Amino acid sequence: MDIGFFLKQFITFFVEPFGMFFSLFVIGLYYMYRKKDVYASAFLSLAFFVMFLFSYPPFANFLVQNLENEYPKYSYKTTVKYIHVLGNGHNTDKTQPLSSHISSGGLKRDLEGILIHRKLKDSKIIFTGYEGFTDTPTAIMNARLAKALGVDEKDLLINPKPKDTKEEAIFCKSIVGNEPFVLVTSATHMPRAMKLFKSLGMNPIPAPTDFYKKEFDGYLKVPSVFSFAKSQIAMHEYIGILWATIRSSKK
């Protein structure tokens, strides 16, 4: 694995909700071991406050909603040649069917890309994504699903090498250039993806899917693991947007 990519993943872990909780909790235990009760109490309290805050449904919904409201669903009226479906993870467990090999978010991205492809005559789908910790790239897994759902192999363009959105965008640009194309990704990821693709002089048309937001139904809610997971996803995107903004300001 590329050392730069690994370091980025490592650093990101500690500034996302779970990493924040983990770090604060470990520091609290350290001070407890050292018999420094005031510091131990402060860090442990902060750790559990972080856990509660990001697990609280209205707060988690607020985080994802701010991202997902930026781009509306695709209108299915644009006439373009290419549809780029970004990768989203998978597994290769042979005891599972193909539909379960692809992550929940990835499955929705694939289905949206295929639906758009069926409405756009002579269009082609671009699949990108590396293998991660498996022996088969995400791009190939997504292409297998597309073919199983009736997409002709000649309408698929596959690159199994990109490890992140930037690498996916660079490959896409080598195919579409500055021509408009449909970009399919999760709604929470769309703002960061659009910013990155546009920074390369490209003209993506957003087609968000895999939404997490829900209508507000009151503040009297108990913390939940699902809400914490939503917060984790949202914070990953906010951090990515912040990092991209900092890097672009230095150029």
BAFI-3210 file (N, C-alpha, C; in Angstrom, 3 decimals, decimal comma, padded with zeros to 6 digits):
// residues 251
n [1|2|3|4|5|6|7|8|9|10|11|12|13|14|15|16|17|18|19|20|21|22|23|24|25|26|27|28|29|30|31|32|33|34|35|36|37|38|39|40|41|42|43|44|45|46|47|48|49|50|51|52|53|54|55|56|57|58|59|60|61|62|63|64|65|66|67|68|69|70|71|72|73|74|75|76|77|78|79|80|81|82|83|84|85|86|87|88|89|90|91|92|93|94|95|96|97|98|99|100|101|102|103|104|105|106|107|108|109|110|111|112|113|114|115|116|117|118|119|120|121|122|123|124|125|126|127|128|129|130|131|132|133|134|135|136|137|138|139|140|141|142|143|144|145|146|147|148|149|150|151|152|153|154|155|156|157|158|159|160|161|162|163|164|165|166|167|168|169|170|171|172|173|174|175|176|177|178|179|180|181|182|183|184|185|186|187|188|189|190|191|192|193|194|195|196|197|198|199|200|201|202|203|204|205|206|207|208|209|210|211|212|213|214|215|216|217|218|219|220|221|222|223|224|225|226|227|228|229|230|231|232|233|234|235|236|237|238|239|240|241|242|243|244|245|246|247|248|249|250|251]
n.u [000,841|000,482|002,516|001,862|-000,906|-001,643|-000,806|-002,506|-004,983|-004,505|-004,093|-006,542|-008,268|-007,981|-009,186|-011,796|-015,104|-015,082|-012,336|-011,689|-013,135|-011,918|-009,223|-009,439|-010,534|-008,522|-006,454|-007,675|-007,790|-005,075|-004,353|-005,864|-004,593|-002,195|-003,005|-003,998|-006,578|-008,180|-007,478|-008,026|-010,784|-011,658|-010,860|-012,136|-014,796|-015,088|-014,665|-016,937|-018,871|-018,379|-019,010|-021,749|-022,752|-022,241|-023,744|-026,292|-029,385|-030,731|-028,512|-026,724|-028,280|-028,411|-025,766|-025,424|-027,452|-026,763|-024,803|-026,084|-028,172|-027,105|-026,952|-029,531|-031,575|-030,869|-032,156|-032,658|-032,789|-030,713|-028,525|-025,851|-022,688|-021,151|-021,172|-020,052|-019,452|-018,580|-016,349|-017,105|-016,363|-016,264|-016,728|-015,307|-016,398|-017,056|-019,246|-021,366|-023,917|-023,577|-024,912|-024,565|-021,879|-021,104|-020,859|-023,428|-023,742|-022,299|-023,838|-026,173|-025,124|-024,294|-026,780|-028,113|-026,434|-026,789|-029,528|-029,598|-027,989|-029,636|-031,527|-030,168|-029,308|-026,854|-024,930|-022,103|-020,791|-018,553|-016,497|-014,660|-012,051|-010,027|-008,654|-008,546|-008,428|-008,886|-008,905|-009,908|-010,676|-012,817|-013,970|-014,194|-015,938|-018,232|-018,721|-019,307|-021,781|-023,274|-023,220|-024,580|-027,068|-027,827|-026,371|-024,482|-021,238|-019,584|-020,329|-019,103|-016,506|-013,597|-011,515|-009,310|-007,471|-007,484|-007,240|-008,456|-010,782|-009,600|-007,775|-009,608|-010,942|-008,917|-008,481|-010,998|-011,041|-009,195|-010,689|-013,197|-012,455|-013,139|-015,805|-019,326|-020,530|-022,198|-022,017|-021,965|-022,444|-022,439|-024,781|-023,760|-021,104|-021,032|-020,698|-017,907|-016,776|-017,687|-016,411|-013,744|-013,618|-014,330|-012,192|-010,295|-010,947|-013,155|-016,551|-018,829|-022,089|-024,178|-025,412|-026,683|-026,995|-027,902|-028,830|-028,825|-030,199|-033,132|-036,540|-037,152|-038,116|-038,432|-036,734|-036,521|-034,872|-033,067|-029,568|-027,920|-026,331|-026,482|-026,857|-024,425|-022,770|-023,667|-022,803|-020,067|-019,609|-020,393|-018,582|-016,187|-016,415|-016,603|-014,076|-012,537|-013,349|-012,445|-009,682|-009,170|-009,781|-007,831|-005,521|-005,947|-005,861|-003,229|-002,023]
n.v [-001,200|002,255|004,562|007,229|007,242|005,482|006,915|009,112|007,880|006,958|009,301|010,565|008,888|009,595|012,059|011,772|010,904|008,273|007,837|010,124|009,671|007,270|008,094|010,067|008,495|006,592|008,278|009,194|006,804|006,402|008,554|007,826|005,493|006,645|007,825|010,393|011,903|014,139|014,915|012,466|012,221|014,423|013,842|011,373|012,082|013,893|012,170|010,513|012,423|013,163|010,731|010,590|012,937|012,580|010,339|011,103|011,293|013,715|015,460|013,973|013,763|016,427|016,885|015,191|016,131|018,754|018,259|016,600|018,108|019,823|019,114|018,300|015,395|013,553|014,584|012,982|013,850|014,929|014,826|012,956|011,287|009,778|008,110|008,276|006,135|006,165|004,232|002,179|000,247|-003,287|-006,884|-010,183|-012,614|-015,871|-017,290|-015,662|-014,030|-012,181|-009,728|-009,154|-008,837|-006,293|-003,156|-001,486|001,254|001,246|-000,474|000,998|003,136|001,794|000,846|003,267|004,364|002,447|002,704|005,316|004,936|003,294|005,090|006,879|006,980|005,094|005,512|005,185|003,440|004,308|002,602|002,704|001,965|000,425|-002,733|-002,776|-004,519|-006,952|-009,514|-008,701|-005,948|-003,125|-001,853|-003,912|-005,661|-004,082|-003,850|-006,492|-006,777|-004,938|-006,159|-008,494|-007,442|-006,825|-004,944|-004,220|-005,469|-003,946|-001,417|-000,675|000,844|000,209|000,786|-000,542|000,574|003,175|004,574|006,499|009,323|011,413|010,121|008,659|010,728|011,805|009,715|009,631|012,112|011,662|010,338|011,677|014,318|017,738|017,560|017,463|015,140|012,501|012,252|009,846|009,245|008,768|010,786|012,220|012,306|013,698|016,662|016,999|015,438|016,776|019,219|018,426|017,243|019,450|021,101|020,105|021,078|019,904|018,975|017,908|016,424|016,266|013,283|012,322|009,676|007,093|008,275|009,561|011,287|012,304|013,273|015,821|014,793|015,550|016,292|014,540|011,978|008,901|008,102|006,337|003,564|003,572|006,287|007,273|006,115|007,481|010,052|009,602|009,092|011,575|013,393|012,491|013,378|016,191|016,718|015,943|017,876|020,198|019,728|019,637|022,259|023,674|022,751|023,679|026,415|026,886|026,719]
n.w [000,000|-000,783|000,940|001,487|001,121|003,148|005,440|005,290|005,761|008,335|009,889|009,486|010,869|013,597|013,817|013,290|014,564|015,978|016,313|017,788|020,162|020,980|021,359|023,383|025,415|025,892|026,772|029,082|030,578|030,905|032,588|034,750|035,522|036,316|038,607|038,545|039,130|038,492|035,856|034,640|035,041|033,550|030,863|030,404|030,760|028,671|026,552|026,668|026,266|023,623|022,417|023,031|021,784|018,976|018,608|018,938|017,465|016,227|015,950|014,377|012,093|011,360|010,602|008,304|006,699|005,965|004,099|002,206|001,206|-000,609|-003,309|-005,530|-006,418|-009,446|-012,619|-014,814|-017,433|-018,857|-021,680|-022,172|-022,753|-020,985|-017,800|-014,626|-012,060|-008,801|-006,713|-003,759|-001,894|-000,956|-000,541|-000,827|-000,125|-000,725|000,094|-000,067|-002,078|-005,213|-004,928|-002,266|-002,032|-002,683|-001,046|000,923|000,249|-002,147|-003,708|-004,106|-005,538|-007,857|-008,863|-009,367|-011,322|-013,350|-013,882|-014,897|-017,132|-018,693|-019,493|-021,024|-024,236|-025,954|-024,014|-021,739|-018,910|-016,394|-014,234|-011,266|-008,851|-006,391|-005,074|-002,292|000,723|-000,375|-002,968|-005,330|-007,352|-006,567|-008,776|-010,658|-009,359|-009,301|-012,025|-012,643|-011,377|-012,866|-015,412|-014,774|-014,430|-016,934|-018,448|-021,278|-021,954|-023,603|-023,041|-020,745|-018,914|-017,272|-014,494|-012,346|-010,575|-009,157|-005,880|-004,375|-004,414|-005,861|-007,592|-009,043|-010,323|-011,939|-013,736|-014,959|-016,232|-018,225|-020,031|-020,489|-020,704|-020,934|-021,312|-020,444|-017,990|-016,221|-012,754|-010,343|-006,997|-003,390|-001,550|000,631|000,007|-002,331|-002,386|-001,815|-003,835|-006,161|-005,875|-006,107|-008,704|-010,276|-009,731|-011,375|-013,761|-014,893|-015,897|-014,173|-013,793|-011,163|-009,625|-007,059|-004,622|-002,221|000,276|003,636|005,264|007,132|007,715|010,135|013,341|015,997|019,146|021,222|021,525|021,749|022,007|019,324|017,660|014,887|014,332|015,212|013,318|011,042|011,685|011,651|008,936|007,855|009,102|008,067|005,472|005,840|006,876|004,703|002,816|004,061|004,081|001,333|000,684|002,088|000,811|-001,810|-001,399|-000,997|-003,391]
ca.u [000,000|001,208|002,725|001,112|-002,314|-001,779|-000,689|-003,735|-006,018|-004,145|-004,345|-007,982|-008,918|-007,942|-009,977|-013,184|-015,742|-014,611|-010,945|-011,689|-013,569|-010,881|-008,044|-009,767|-010,750|-007,210|-005,751|-008,328|-007,329|-003,677|-004,312|-006,429|-003,499|-001,207|-003,659|-004,299|-008,024|-008,795|-007,273|-008,729|-012,211|-011,895|-010,751|-013,168|-016,070|-015,075|-014,808|-018,329|-019,648|-018,194|-019,790|-023,172|-023,075|-022,279|-024,740|-027,605|-029,993|-030,892|-027,212|-026,212|-029,085|-027,973|-024,479|-025,575|-028,386|-026,034|-024,081|-026,972|-029,079|-026,389|-027,260|-030,778|-031,482|-030,684|-033,431|-032,752|-033,115|-029,494|-027,994|-024,391|-022,199|-020,509|-021,670|-018,965|-019,904|-017,418|-016,298|-017,507|-016,042|-016,886|-016,050|-015,246|-016,794|-017,689|-020,500|-022,401|-024,237|-022,984|-025,597|-024,043|-020,452|-020,919|-021,345|-024,759|-023,602|-021,847|-024,956|-027,065|-024,429|-024,362|-028,147|-028,405|-025,682|-027,421|-030,810|-029,301|-027,482|-030,769|-032,284|-029,313|-028,956|-025,441|-024,051|-021,177|-020,575|-017,167|-016,361|-013,301|-011,887|-009,009|-009,080|-008,550|-007,787|-009,388|-008,131|-010,648|-010,979|-014,205|-014,438|-014,558|-017,137|-019,355|-018,962|-019,970|-023,189|-023,892|-023,424|-025,629|-028,338|-028,125|-025,564|-023,554|-019,832|-018,992|-020,730|-018,421|-015,095|-013,193|-010,146|-009,210|-006,309|-007,653|-007,417|-009,284|-011,587|-008,741|-007,275|-010,758|-011,205|-007,853|-008,766|-012,198|-010,664|-008,477|-011,702|-014,243|-011,889|-013,940|-017,201|-020,218|-020,783|-022,954|-021,209|-022,801|-021,807|-023,331|-025,157|-022,844|-019,802|-021,150|-020,067|-016,444|-016,454|-017,918|-015,337|-012,501|-013,700|-014,322|-010,848|-009,510|-011,487|-014,163|-017,936|-019,707|-023,506|-024,361|-026,512|-026,481|-027,824|-027,475|-029,102|-028,980|-031,014|-034,532|-037,302|-037,046|-039,256|-038,320|-035,440|-036,542|-034,353|-031,960|-028,400|-027,950|-025,140|-026,700|-026,617|-022,976|-022,210|-023,989|-021,889|-018,735|-019,598|-020,460|-017,341|-015,162|-016,567|-016,250|-012,615|-012,033|-013,604|-011,533|-008,331|-009,102|-009,795|-006,506|-004,540|-006,163|-005,496|-001,764|-001,522]
ca.v [000,000|003,511|005,091|008,474|006,880|004,896|007,986|009,905|007,106|006,876|010,608|010,814|008,091|010,252|013,293|011,397|010,624|007,100|008,085|011,123|008,984|006,303|008,821|010,685|007,421|006,017|009,279|009,158|005,601|006,627|009,406|007,047|004,611|007,481|008,351|011,814|011,775|015,312|014,768|011,258|012,547|015,374|013,191|010,346|012,790|014,431|011,034|010,076|013,515|013,010|009,563|010,940|013,963|012,033|009,268|011,718|011,330|015,030|016,032|013,202|014,136|017,781|016,773|014,630|016,955|019,889|017,763|015,992|019,101|020,694|018,741|017,531|014,153|013,727|014,767|011,962|014,522|015,361|013,934|012,880|009,976|009,011|008,094|007,777|005,632|006,056|003,009|002,344|-000,891|-004,573|-008,055|-011,283|-013,840|-016,748|-017,852|-014,650|-013,739|-010,964|-008,547|-008,886|-008,551|-004,846|-002,448|-000,893|002,483|000,902|-001,081|002,086|003,872|000,967|000,831|004,589|004,466|001,580|003,322|006,460|004,363|002,785|006,229|007,652|006,153|004,985|005,960|004,212|003,582|004,207|002,077|002,827|001,530|-000,620|-003,953|-002,661|-005,663|-008,169|-009,895|-008,258|-004,513|-002,675|-001,559|-005,169|-006,161|-003,266|-004,211|-007,797|-006,548|-004,273|-007,162|-009,403|-006,725|-006,630|-003,934|-004,826|-005,276|-002,889|-000,124|-000,536|001,235|-000,205|001,027|-001,113|001,090|004,339|004,289|007,533|010,106|012,187|009,232|008,349|011,916|011,920|008,726|010,065|013,235|011,130|009,808|012,649|015,648|018,812|017,361|017,143|013,728|012,292|011,734|009,136|008,882|008,964|012,186|012,859|012,426|014,488|017,988|016,883|014,914|017,834|020,204|017,852|017,107|020,791|021,661|019,588|021,668|019,010|019,459|016,823|016,657|015,416|012,327|011,750|008,564|006,615|009,343|009,192|012,264|011,987|014,434|016,076|014,280|015,882|016,206|013,534|010,757|008,282|007,855|005,045|003,195|003,995|007,730|007,462|005,762|008,597|011,139|009,201|009,308|013,020|014,042|012,105|014,269|017,557|016,766|015,890|019,176|021,148|019,427|020,052|023,722|024,116|022,445|024,555|027,784|026,977|026,665]
ca.w [000,000|-000,857|002,289|001,615|001,284|004,484|006,431|005,231|006,444|009,753|010,509|009,434|011,914|014,896|013,854|013,090|015,861|016,721|016,679|018,853|021,384|021,344|021,847|024,672|026,384|026,231|027,588|030,393|031,281|031,260|033,781|035,856|035,934|036,999|039,820|038,374|039,010|037,860|034,412|034,211|034,999|032,458|029,559|030,269|030,580|027,314|025,639|026,632|025,667|022,176|022,033|023,109|020,795|017,621|018,568|019,132|016,131|015,590|015,604|013,244|010,932|010,993|009,911|006,959|005,929|005,399|002,924|001,220|000,633|-001,532|-004,687|-005,632|-007,197|-010,885|-013,322|-015,868|-018,696|-019,532|-022,711|-022,121|-023,182|-019,922|-016,423|-013,771|-010,759|-007,914|-005,912|-002,359|-001,038|-001,249|000,021|-001,803|000,563|-001,717|000,619|-000,266|-003,479|-005,758|-004,389|-000,923|-002,112|-002,795|000,131|000,780|-000,517|-003,481|-004,418|-004,525|-006,602|-009,061|-009,375|-009,925|-012,569|-014,352|-014,237|-015,767|-018,384|-019,471|-020,015|-021,919|-025,387|-026,332|-022,918|-021,175|-017,463|-015,929|-012,881|-010,741|-007,470|-006,214|-004,384|-000,833|001,380|-001,002|-004,154|-006,515|-007,272|-006,495|-010,135|-011,309|-008,689|-009,765|-013,422|-012,624|-011,048|-014,021|-016,463|-014,304|-014,566|-018,336|-019,143|-022,239|-021,570|-024,430|-022,475|-019,461|-018,886|-015,929|-014,041|-011,003|-009,849|-008,261|-004,456|-003,756|-005,354|-006,755|-008,629|-009,892|-011,141|-012,943|-014,779|-015,669|-017,099|-019,393|-020,950|-020,855|-020,907|-020,358|-021,694|-019,328|-017,739|-014,986|-011,649|-009,371|-005,733|-002,251|-001,369|001,585|-000,657|-003,547|-002,339|-001,908|-005,153|-007,144|-005,688|-006,614|-010,156|-010,871|-009,584|-012,492|-014,983|-015,450|-015,820|-013,722|-013,495|-009,979|-009,503|-005,722|-004,171|-000,895|001,236|005,053|005,981|007,358|008,159|011,572|014,096|017,413|019,826|022,284|020,934|022,474|021,147|018,630|016,896|013,510|014,271|015,323|012,011|010,152|012,046|011,195|007,489|007,599|009,526|007,091|004,323|006,249|006,989|003,334|002,190|004,705|003,609|-000,069|000,681|002,547|-000,248|-002,967|-001,024|-000,992|-004,767]
c.u [000,873|001,294|001,958|-000,358|-002,565|-001,740|-001,941|-004,860|-005,772|-004,476|-005,838|-008,717|-009,027|-008,730|-011,446|-013,763|-015,207|-013,180|-010,831|-012,058|-012,476|-009,682|-008,294|-009,926|-009,427|-006,411|-006,338|-007,883|-005,877|-003,576|-004,907|-005,357|-002,444|-001,762|-003,899|-005,782|-008,687|-008,686|-008,043|-010,219|-012,532|-011,882|-011,816|-014,543|-016,186|-015,274|-016,268|-019,268|-019,569|-019,036|-021,282|-023,555|-023,216|-023,262|-026,166|-028,258|-030,180|-029,561|-026,624|-026,967|-028,710|-026,686|-024,651|-026,469|-027,695|-025,261|-025,050|-027,939|-028,418|-026,712|-028,535|-030,581|-031,418|-032,040|-033,684|-033,087|-031,874|-029,041|-026,473|-023,974|-021,699|-021,180|-020,553|-019,531|-018,676|-017,508|-016,647|-017,271|-016,838|-016,211|-016,080|-015,560|-017,597|-018,966|-021,661|-022,686|-023,612|-023,606|-025,107|-022,555|-020,188|-021,540|-022,709|-024,707|-023,208|-022,977|-025,910|-026,427|-024,532|-025,751|-028,519|-027,690|-026,315|-028,755|-030,604|-028,830|-028,627|-031,576|-031,478|-028,815|-027,463|-024,479|-023,163|-020,966|-019,098|-017,180|-014,896|-013,247|-010,947|-009,521|-009,159|-007,794|-008,314|-008,501|-008,818|-011,003|-012,475|-014,775|-014,918|-015,811|-018,362|-019,721|-019,672|-021,460|-023,914|-024,189|-024,523|-027,013|-028,607|-027,355|-024,555|-022,112|-019,163|-019,335|-020,080|-016,955|-014,622|-011,739|-010,037|-008,102|-006,573|-007,970|-008,286|-009,972|-010,724|-008,223|-008,400|-011,038|-010,173|-008,082|-009,961|-011,872|-009,947|-009,451|-012,652|-013,693|-012,717|-015,424|-018,057|-020,408|-021,543|-022,042|-022,134|-021,981|-022,812|-023,576|-024,232|-021,488|-019,832|-020,506|-018,548|-016,037|-016,608|-016,801|-014,030|-012,522|-013,639|-012,944|-009,917|-010,019|-012,550|-015,567|-018,902|-021,143|-023,844|-025,597|-026,346|-027,448|-027,359|-027,625|-029,268|-029,927|-032,451|-035,241|-037,219|-038,297|-039,076|-036,937|-035,375|-036,159|-033,210|-030,803|-028,486|-026,656|-025,277|-026,425|-025,128|-022,303|-022,480|-023,049|-020,479|-018,591|-019,549|-019,149|-016,186|-015,207|-016,197|-014,730|-011,984|-012,201|-012,644|-010,116|-008,151|-009,047|-008,431|-005,473|-004,701|-005,759|-003,990|-001,183|-001,416]
c.v [001,247|004,160|006,384|008,219|006,321|005,975|008,855|009,196|007,074|008,178|010,899|010,086|008,870|011,559|013,031|010,947|009,432|007,288|009,092|010,466|008,050|007,005|009,406|009,630|006,822|006,981|009,306|007,964|005,742|007,467|008,701|006,115|005,385|008,144|009,862|011,936|012,943|015,213|013,561|011,541|013,453|014,672|012,110|010,980|013,334|013,314|010,608|011,169|013,431|011,841|009,888|011,902|013,370|010,865|009,803|011,937|012,715|015,666|015,311|013,579|015,525|017,727|016,264|015,501|018,136|019,490|017,333|016,974|019,958|020,393|017,893|016,263|014,478|013,763|013,733|012,568|014,919|014,333|014,001|011,460|009,118|009,192|007,506|007,407|005,417|004,799|003,254|001,113|-002,153|-005,665|-009,155|-012,633|-014,728|-017,405|-016,880|-014,453|-012,420|-009,707|-008,178|-008,599|-007,050|-004,165|-001,818|000,383|002,209|000,323|000,001|002,923|003,100|001,023|002,171|004,772|003,650|002,158|004,495|005,963|003,894|003,916|007,064|006,763|006,239|005,473|004,823|004,503|003,380|003,704|002,181|002,323|000,353|-001,753|-003,828|-003,819|-006,992|-008,515|-009,475|-006,781|-004,213|-002,439|-002,819|-005,766|-005,399|-003,608|-005,567|-007,646|-005,923|-005,276|-008,148|-008,775|-006,302|-005,571|-004,639|-004,493|-004,158|-001,484|000,146|-000,160|001,040|000,152|000,558|-000,518|002,243|003,963|005,334|008,355|010,897|011,330|008,825|009,506|012,067|010,935|009,154|011,182|012,740|010,584|010,905|014,042|016,705|018,684|017,040|015,627|013,623|011,660|011,131|008,781|009,102|010,449|012,916|013,131|013,394|015,877|017,939|016,407|015,993|018,875|019,700|017,759|018,469|021,433|021,196|020,122|020,823|019,569|018,339|017,296|015,728|014,524|011,626|010,603|008,167|007,712|008,784|010,118|011,771|013,242|014,563|015,579|014,449|015,665|015,091|012,170|010,207|008,057|006,468|004,824|003,670|005,489|008,034|007,164|006,874|009,770|010,858|009,468|010,800|013,713|013,696|013,045|015,711|017,723|016,764|017,222|020,228|020,962|019,892|021,574|024,280|023,904|023,384|025,989|027,996|026,992|028,070]
c.w [000,000|000,525|002,517|001,855|002,681|005,562|006,465|005,973|007,955|010,487|010,568|010,551|013,222|014,959|013,490|014,427|016,625|017,187|017,814|020,184|021,891|021,977|023,237|025,766|026,846|027,100|028,999|031,220|031,735|032,530|034,996|036,422|036,720|038,252|039,751|038,064|038,297|036,339|033,871|034,059|033,816|031,101|029,356|030,057|029,168|026,287|025,533|026,115|024,139|021,670|022,004|021,990|019,400|017,485|018,680|017,764|015,513|015,168|014,392|011,966|010,427|010,181|008,480|006,078|005,261|004,148|001,822|000,567|-000,448|-002,995|-004,726|-006,447|-008,687|-011,596|-014,414|-017,237|-019,497|-020,574|-022,696|-022,520|-022,035|-018,564|-015,573|-012,405|-009,883|-007,046|-004,450|-001,498|-001,354|-000,431|-001,032|-001,161|-000,396|-001,209|000,420|-001,750|-003,908|-005,158|-002,999|-000,922|-002,098|-001,584|-000,137|-000,063|-001,951|-004,331|-004,940|-005,634|-007,916|-009,688|-010,001|-011,261|-013,682|-014,810|-015,194|-017,129|-019,279|-020,105|-021,015|-023,056|-025,701|-025,238|-022,435|-019,695|-017,152|-014,489|-012,455|-009,300|-007,344|-005,337|-002,872|-000,214|000,831|-002,201|-005,453|-006,375|-007,230|-007,889|-010,845|-010,680|-009,169|-011,208|-013,517|-012,340|-012,237|-015,130|-016,066|-014,444|-016,011|-019,082|-020,034|-021,857|-022,366|-023,916|-021,114|-019,651|-017,455|-015,646|-012,592|-010,130|-008,879|-006,816|-003,756|-004,845|-006,332|-007,894|-009,582|-010,845|-012,256|-014,084|-015,619|-016,657|-018,350|-020,440|-021,434|-021,155|-020,208|-020,689|-020,463|-019,206|-016,426|-013,942|-010,600|-008,141|-004,606|-002,014|-000,403|000,951|-001,833|-003,458|-002,497|-003,294|-006,229|-007,082|-006,307|-008,145|-010,838|-010,783|-010,700|-013,825|-015,647|-015,218|-015,434|-013,490|-012,335|-010,040|-008,151|-005,419|-002,765|000,165|002,654|005,807|006,140|007,849|009,674|012,284|015,602|018,002|020,873|021,709|021,781|021,519|020,506|017,854|015,454|013,352|014,384|013,984|010,993|010,408|011,551|009,696|007,173|007,952|008,598|005,890|004,669|006,336|005,598|002,614|002,750|004,180|002,164|-000,180|001,076|001,455|-001,447|-002,673|-001,056|-002,399|-005,365]
res [m|d|i|g|f|f|l|k|q|f|i|t|f|f|v|e|p|f|g|m|f|f|s|l|f|v|i|g|l|y|y|m|y|r|k|k|d|v|y|a|s|a|f|l|s|l|a|f|f|v|m|f|l|f|s|y|p|p|f|a|n|f|l|v|q|n|l|e|n|e|y|p|k|y|s|y|k|t|t|v|k|y|i|h|v|l|g|n|g|h|n|t|d|k|t|q|p|l|s|s|h|i|s|s|g|g|l|k|r|d|l|e|g|i|l|i|h|r|k|l|k|d|s|k|i|i|f|t|g|y|e|g|f|t|d|t|p|t|a|i|m|n|a|r|l|a|k|a|l|g|v|d|e|k|d|l|l|i|n|p|k|p|k|d|t|k|e|e|a|i|f|c|k|s|i|v|g|n|e|p|f|v|l|v|t|s|a|t|h|m|p|r|a|m|k|l|f|k|s|l|g|m|n|p|i|p|a|p|t|d|f|y|k|k|e|f|d|g|y|l|k|v|p|s|v|f|s|f|a|k|s|q|i|a|m|h|e|y|i|g|i|l|w|a|t|i|r|s|s|k|k]
***
